[in-house]
Amino acid sequence: MYEKLRQEMVRQQLIRRGISDSRVLEAMGRVERHLFVSEDLQQQAYNDCALPVGGKQTISQPYMVALMTQLLELKGDEKVLEIGTGSGYQAAVLSQLAAEVYTVERIRDLSERAEALLTGQMGIDNITFTVADGSIGLSRFAPYDCIIVTAGAPSVTEGLIEQLKPGGRLVIPVGNRTSQILYQIRKTDSGVEENYSTGCIFVPLIGQKGWDAE
């Protein structure tokens, strides 16, 4: 049943909306999204919406996961930083597409749950989990080819740009606590280039370079 729902999600929610990267589509068709939500929500796992995962966090809408992943332009040999592990679903998708994934989460329970599922249950071995303030990045493993921020930030901080390799991509939602613009930003020798933007809604990025906890 879930396999059929997953393939329907890829066809109806992703391909029809312009997701064209075949590697992203294949990864989204493989990763079992229903494993990342509570049992009572598994029937809704492939619906066109975000779902709660605890700690006032959500598993993002499938289309937004696919769009953000496509904007990273992954070829397979990259080192990627994800800020906001949450359920672990985005990290699972990234693990299919990049060589190394580093994911940081401020809520220990979410990080430990994601690690148990991804490393323990699913046997994924290219993800490193860290509990920390992701709003300042994760400098000890820098530099990265790509950074993806899965929560709404008030601004793009220099700290994240500094942790990118030359030519690296940052995908980040920027705005207020309730609505943002999703940007793809590329680091160049002369500064940064903004290459893409669209409206979006994410939970707020909490931390030193983000928002205060409510």
N, C-alpha and C positions, 0 to 999 in steps of 0.2 A: 504493500500500500504506500509506504513512505517513498519508495523508489519512484513510483508513478507520480506522486505529488511533487517530488523534487524535479523531475524532468519537465513537468508541466510548469513549475515555477520558472525554470530556465527559459522555456519557450515563450511564455506569456508575459512574464515580468521583466526579463532581462533582454532577450533578443528583440522583442517588439519595441523596446524603449531605446534601442541603439547600442547595447553592449555588444561589441564586435570582436574583442580579443578572445580567440579560440581557447587559449590556455585558461583564462579567467572563467569562461563558460564551462569548461571541462571540470575545473576545480569546484565550482559551485554545484555542478551536477554530481560530484563525488561526495563532498562533505555532508554528513548526515545532520542537518540542522536541528532535527527534533531531539537529538541527544543533549543539546545545549540549553534546553528549557525544562521546567518542572513537568512532571508526568501529566498534570492536569491541563497543561498548555500544549502538549505534543501534537494534538490534532490540528492546532493552529500554526504550527511551526513554519509551514510553507506558504502562509498567507502573506499578502502584500502589506505588511505592517511591522512595526517594532513591537517587542514583547518584553514585559518586566522579567528581570533575572535576580532581583533582590538588591538591597543596599541602595535603593533609588536609582538603579542603573537599568539599562535595557540592552537587548540584543537588537541590533539595527535592522531596519527593513532590508530584505534581500537585495533590492535594486541598489540601495545606497552602499551596501557592502561591495557589490560588483563594480559600481561606478568608481568608488574610491580606489579599489584594487586596480582597476584598469588604468586609472590616472597615475599609478606608480610606475607603469611601463616596465614591468618585470620580465626579464628574459630567462632567469633561472640560476644565475650565479651571484645574486645580490645578497647583501647583508642589510636587513631591514629592522628598524625600530618601530614598534607599535606602542603608542601611549594610550592606555586604557584597555586592559585585558578584558574586563567584564566577564562575559560568559566563556570566552575563549574561542568563539566561532570565527571571528576575523583572523585570529592567529592561526587557526586550523587551515583556513583558506590560504593564507600567506605561506604556510609551511609547504604547501603543494607547489608553490610558484617561485620560491626563493631558496638560496642555499642555507642561510641562517636567519632566524627570527628572534629578536629580543623583545620581550613584552613586559611592560611595567604597569602595575596597578596599585593604587593607594589603599584599597580595601583588602586586607589579608584574606578574609574568608573567600572572596571571589577568586583571588589569585590561586589559593590552595585548591579550590574546587576545580578550576580550569586545568591546573597542572595534573591533578589526579585523573581527570578525564582524558586529556590530550596525551600525556606521557604514560600514565598507568594503564588506562583502559584502551586507548587507541594506538599506543605504541609509537607515537610521533617522537622522533629523537633530534630534531633540529630547532627546537624552541627552548630559549632560556627565560625563566620566569624571575621577576624581581618585584618585591613589595617596596614601593618608594613613591615620592612625589614626582609623577611623570611630567608635570608642567614645566620642569626644568630639564627635561630630557633624561638621558642616561649616559653621562659622559665617560664612564669607565670602559665602555665597550665601543665608543666612537673611534673613528668616523663611520657613518652609515651611507649606503647608496641611496636609501630612501627612509623617510620618516612618515608615519601615518598617525594622525591624532583623531581618536574616535570620541571626542567630546568637544563642546563648543568653547573656544578660547576667546578672551577679550581682545587679543592682538597676536601678531606673529612676533615671537621674541627672537632676539639675536642669538640667544643660547642655542635654540634649535637649529638655526642656520649654520652656526659654527660647528655643530656636530655632524653636518653633511659633508660628504666628499665633493670636490668640484664636479659639477654636472649632476649632482644629486637632486632628488625630487622630494618636496614636502607637500603632503596633502593634508589640509587642515580646515575645519570650519571656524570662521571668525565672526563675532557679532556680540549680541547681548546674551543674557541668560536663557532666553526663550526662542530666539531665532538667529540664524547665521547665514553667511555666504561661504560655500565650499570653494576653496582655492587650491589650484596646483601651482606650486612655486618651485622654480628651478634655480639652483645656485650656479652662478657663472663667475668668471674671473673679474668681471666688472661690477658684480653685485648680485641682484636677484631679478628673475623674470617671472611675471605672473602670466600663466598660460591658459587658465580655465577658471571659470567661476559660475556658480549656480546657487539658488536658494536652498536651504536645508534647515532641519531642526534636530539638534542633539541635546543630550543632557549637558549641564555645564561642566567645564574642566575645573576641578577644585585643586588649589595648590598655590604655591608661592608666586607663580607667574600666571595663575588663573584666577578663579573666583574664590571668595571666602565661603566656607561651608555654612549652610543655613541651619 
